[in-house]
Amino acid sequence: MTGPRLHTFLQTAFRWGILATLCIAPTQWSFQPRPKLHLSPADLTLALAAAAWFLDLLLSRDWRRLRPPHWTQALFVALAAVSALTATNKAAALKDLIQYTEYFLVGALLFEAFLRGDTRAARHAMILLASVTALILGLALTQYFAPDADPLSVRGTFGNRNVLGGYLALALPLVFAGVLGIRNALLKAALALLLLAGLTVNLSGASYLAVAGVIACMAATRGPALFIPVAAALLVWQAAVLKHLPCENDLAHFQSLALYDGNGDVNRRYPDWQAAYSMALTHPWLGVGLGNYQKHVGQYYDNIPRKTGPSEPDIQNLYLVLAASAGLPALAAFLALLATAAGRAGIAASRNRSALALGVSGSLCAFALTAVWHPLLVRGIGLPLVFALALARHLAQPEASDGT
């Protein structure tokens, strides 16, 4: 194969690998080639895309294409790696470190290269993500309207309703951005129905409130003519519709956030928060070691009254988990990572009146709010989050188009 043909082949393989990764990333399904080693299909497609891109880079020697990830992402991974040195369970620390490296270094590098390589890349990616979100919501709707449905059984392609809520926190503001930016009436109506489906099946109270608040703020940036009807629709939906849906969504949202359960016992979430806060205060610099949160948190409950037995998964505070396991410096780097990306996208939205940039900023804000109640750096959420970070950085470039 000649040089130009090989270059074209590798570039095509890279682009299709990235699109395949975005397509299959939003799921928590994985397989185990060996004990304690979990691989998802998205891990494999991302690895193939990385191999094609790096081989093409080596053969072409066009080093200008090698643009490192944003410094906040590199700093976060570096600080997480340092904290892993203190971990008592090195295998768990290495597992999390590999996952963070895949997300915030390799994934960020490849997603940004993909967006820079083709002026239509952002548009193709958004069309694909909208289609994937439609499939996930279609599955979630079948779970929601099943005869024996309950709030805990509505999870889409994820392990539980909380991780589904985390994905919807990223996806639904982008769907609303499509409603704002697309001129085709049929596509606008289809996206509006997609948004309605997402608000119906989102049974995580934290995610639902974050998404509703962000959508209202996005509408407010376009003036009162849009904000007033959007805010009115959200209020009517909350006050008159949710309580009549099969899963009594308003009650499910309340119960997912409530301090006490129906028996007057403190829900498991908040004693976990206090224990994590105590752990972070005891180990402020490096934490107890990356990936070692669950191994050590039991030592910090003291005499906190709390329920025993099994609890709903993914109810911890992401920021407290990071502080307790990786240390306060790593938490500060992660907060800076989210804030700078959301800020860049927000500035691009105000500068260009870009609906896509507004949606990316709203998506990252909704994710940040939802992460107070759920630890969302998990399989199925990590790569979509990093793509949103790469999109924010891409749209902040003066030459970047809207891509909507």
N, C-alpha and C positions, 0 to 999 in steps of 0.2 A: 504494500500500500504506500503510495507516494505521500510526501509531506503535507500538501494541501488537503488531500483526501483524508489523511489520518487526523489532521486538525479538525476538519468538519465533522468527522465521525465522533471524535472525543467531545467536541462542543455539543453535538446533538445528544450524546449519551449523558453528558452532565446536565443539560437542561431537562431532559426527560427524567433523570434521576431525582432532581430537585422537585419536579412536579409530582412524581410518584411519592416522594417523602411527604410533601404537604397533603397529599390525598389520603395516605394511610396513617399519618401520625396521630390524629385524634381518636385513639383507642388505647385502652390499658391492657389489651390482650398481648400476651407474650408467650414464648416457649422457652424451655430449659434444656439446653444441650448438655449441661452438667449441673450437679447440685449447686445452689446459691448463685447460679449465673442465669440471668434473665435477659433475653434478647427479644426485641419487638421487630416486626417487619420494617418499620421505619428506620431502625438502626442499620439494617442491612442495605436498604436503598440509599441512605445517606452515605454509607461507607463506599458503595459503588460510585456514587456521584463524586465523592472526594477523590477516589482513585483516578477517575477520568479527568477531573480538573487538574490535579497535581501533575499527572503525566503530561497533559497538554502544556502546562506551564513549564515543565522541565524541557520539553522538546522545543517549544517556541522561544524560551528564554526571555519572555516579555514580562519582566519582573514588575512593571508598572501595574499589572493586574493584581499583584499581591498587596492588598490593602488590609492591614491588621484590624481586628475588632476594636470597638471603642475602648478607651483606656479603663472605663469603669467596669466593663465586663472582664477584662484581663486582670484587673486588680482584685475583683471579687473571687475569681478562680484561684489566684495566687494566695490570697488570705485563707481561702478554704483549704488549699493544699497544706499550708503551714499548720492549720488546726488539726489536720489529719495525723500529723506526727505525734500528737498527744493522745490519740485515741487508744483505748484499751482493746477494742475490737478492730484490728487493722483491716480485716476483710470488708467489714461494713463501711469503713472510711474510704477504702479504695473504690468500692462500688459507687458510692456517691460522688467521689472525685472524678471518676471516669464519666459519669453521667453529666456532671457540670461542665467538664471539658468538652464533651460532645455537644452540649447545648450552646454554651456561651463563647467558645472559641471556634471549634470546627463548624458548627451550624451557622454561627454568625458570619464567619468568613465566606462560606459557600452561598448563603442566602444573599449577601451583599454583592458577591460576584455575579450571581444570577440576575439580580435587579439591574446591575450596571451593564450587563452584556447585551441587553435587548430593550429597546424603548417600549415594547409591548409586554415585557415580562410581568410588570405589576398588574396589568389588566388581565393577563392570562391567569395569574395566580389568584386574583380576586374572584374571577369566574369559577375557578376550580374550588376555592374555599367555600363559595356560596353553594355550589352543588353538593359538596361534602356535608356542609351544615344542614342542607335540606334532607339528605339521607339520614343523618343522625337524628334530626327532629322527627322525621317520619317514623323511625324506630321508637323514639321516645313517646310519640303519640300513641302508637299501638300498645305500649306498656301502660300509658296513662289511662286509656279507655278500656283496658282489659277488665273482665268482670270482677276479678279479685285484686284489683290494683290498690296500692297504698303508696304514700309518699316515698317510702324506702325502696320500692320496686321500680321507680321511674329513673332510669340511669343511662339511657341511650347506649352508646358503645363503651361506656366507662364503668368503673367498679361500683359506684354509688352516686346518689343524687348530688353530693357535694362537689365531686370532681366534674360531673356534668355541668353544675352551676359555674364552676371555674372556667370551663370552656365557653359557656354561653356569655360569661362576662367579657371574654375576649371577642367573641363573634358577633353578638347582637349590636353593639355600637357600630361595627363595620357594616352590618346589614342596614341600619338606619342611615348611615352615610350614603349607601347606595340609593335609598329612597330619596335622599336630598339631592344627590348629584346626577342620577340617571334621568334622561329626558323621555325615554321611551315609556309610554303610559302602561303598556302591558308588563314590562319588566319592573316598573315601579310598583305596580299592584302585586306582582309575584313576591317581591321583596317585603312588601308590607304584610302579606300573609305569612311569610317566613318569620318576620318579627313577632307577629301575633302568636304563632305556634311556639316560638321560644319563650315568650312571656307566660304561656299556658303551662308548659312542662317544666319550667324552672321552679323547683320546690325547695331550693336553698334560699332561706330568707335573706341571707347576706348578699348573695349574688343578685337576687331579684331587686332588692332595694338599691344596690349599686348601679345596676343596669338602668332602672327607671330614673334614678337621679341623674345619671350621665346623659341619658337621652334628653331629659328636660333641659339640661345645661347646653347640650349641643343645639337644641332648637332655639334656646335663648340667644345664641351667638348670631342667629339669622334674623333677629328682631321680633317684636311683639306679634306680628302677623302670623308667624309660625309658632312661637312659644305658647301663646294663649290656647290655640286649639289642641296642641300636643299635650300641654299640662292638663287641660280639661279632660282629654281622652284618658290619660293615665289616672286621674282622680276617679272618673266614672268606673274605669276598669277595676280599680282597687276597692271602691266602696260598694259597687252594685253588681259586679260580675264574679269576682274571685270566690266569694262565699257560696255561690251557686254551682261551681264546677264540681265534678265528681270527687276530686281529692280535697275539696274545701281548702283551696290554696292559701287563703288568708290565715287560716288556723295552722296549716302546715308551716308557713313562714314564721308565725309567732312561736310555735313549739320548737323550731330549729334554732331560735335565738334566745329563748326564754331562760332566765336565771334558775327558775325552779320548775320541776315537772309537775304533773297532776297530783302526785302524792305529797307535794311539799318538800321533796328532796332536791338538793342542789344538782343541777345537771353536770355531767362529767366534764364538760368543756372548761368551766371556769376554775375548778380546782387544778386542772392541768395547766391553765395559764399561770396560776399563782406558783405552782411548782417550777414551771419553766422560768419564771421571773426570778425566783430564788436561786435557781441553778445559774442563771446568767450573772447575777450579782456575785455569786461565789467564784465563778470562773469568767471574769469579764474579758480577758484578752484573747484567749484561744478556745474558750468553751471547754466542753468535756471531750471534744473531738468530733469531727465530721462523721455523720452517720451513727453516732452513739447516743442520740437523745433518748430513745426508748430504753436503752440499757441502764441509764442513770436516773431518769426522772422519778422513779419510785422512791429514791432516797430523800427527795425534797418535799414529799407530801406532808411530813410532820403529823400534826393532829387535825388536818383539814377534813371536815366532814364531807364525805363524798360517797356516791353510789358504788357498789361493787358489782362484779359480773361484767358481761360483754357490753360494749358501748358502740354507738354509731362510729364508723371509721372517718378519718380525715376531719376532725373537729378541733385540731390544735390551731394556734395562732402562728402563721408562717414566720413572722418577724421574731417572736419569742423563741421559736424552734431554732432559727438561725443564730440568734444571740447566744442561746444556751449551748448549742452544739459547735458552732464555728467561731463564736466570740463577737464582741461589739464592733470591732473594726470591719469584720466581714459583713455584718448587718449594715453598717454605714455605707459600705461599697455597694451593697445590693440596693439600698434606698436611693443612692446617687444614680445607679444604673437605670432605675425606673423613672426617676424625676427628670434626668437629662433627656431621656428619649421622649417622654410625654411632653416636656417643654419644647423640644425641637419640633415635634409634630404640630404642637399648638401654634408656634410661631409661623411655621409654614402655612398652616391653615388661615391665619389672619393675614399673612402676606399675599397669598395667592387665591384666597377664598376657595381653597381646595377641599372638597367634600371628603376625599380619601384621607388627607392629612388630619382633618377634624375627627374622622372616625378612628384613626390610629391613636390619636391623643386620648379620645374617650375610651377606647378599648383598654389602654394601659392604665388609665385612672380607675376604671371599673375593676380590673384585675387587682390593682393595689388595694382597693377597698375590700374586695372579697377575701383577699389573703389575710385580713385581720381574723377571720373566722375559720379559714381552711388553709392547710399547708399545701399550696398549689404547685410546688416545684416537683411534680411527679410525672411519670410516664403518661403521655397523652396530652399534657398541657405544656411541657417544657419547650418542645420544638415550635408549636404555634406561637408561644410567647416570644421566642427568639426571632421568629419571622416578623412579628410586629415590631420588635426593636430594630431589625434591619430595615424594615419599611420606613420607620420614623427617620432613621439616619439618611436613607436614600432620598426621601421627600424633602429633607432639609437642604439638599444640594441645589444651588441656583439653577442648574440646567435640568433638574428633574421635572417631568410633567406630572399632571394629576394622576393619570393612569386609571381614572374611574370608568 
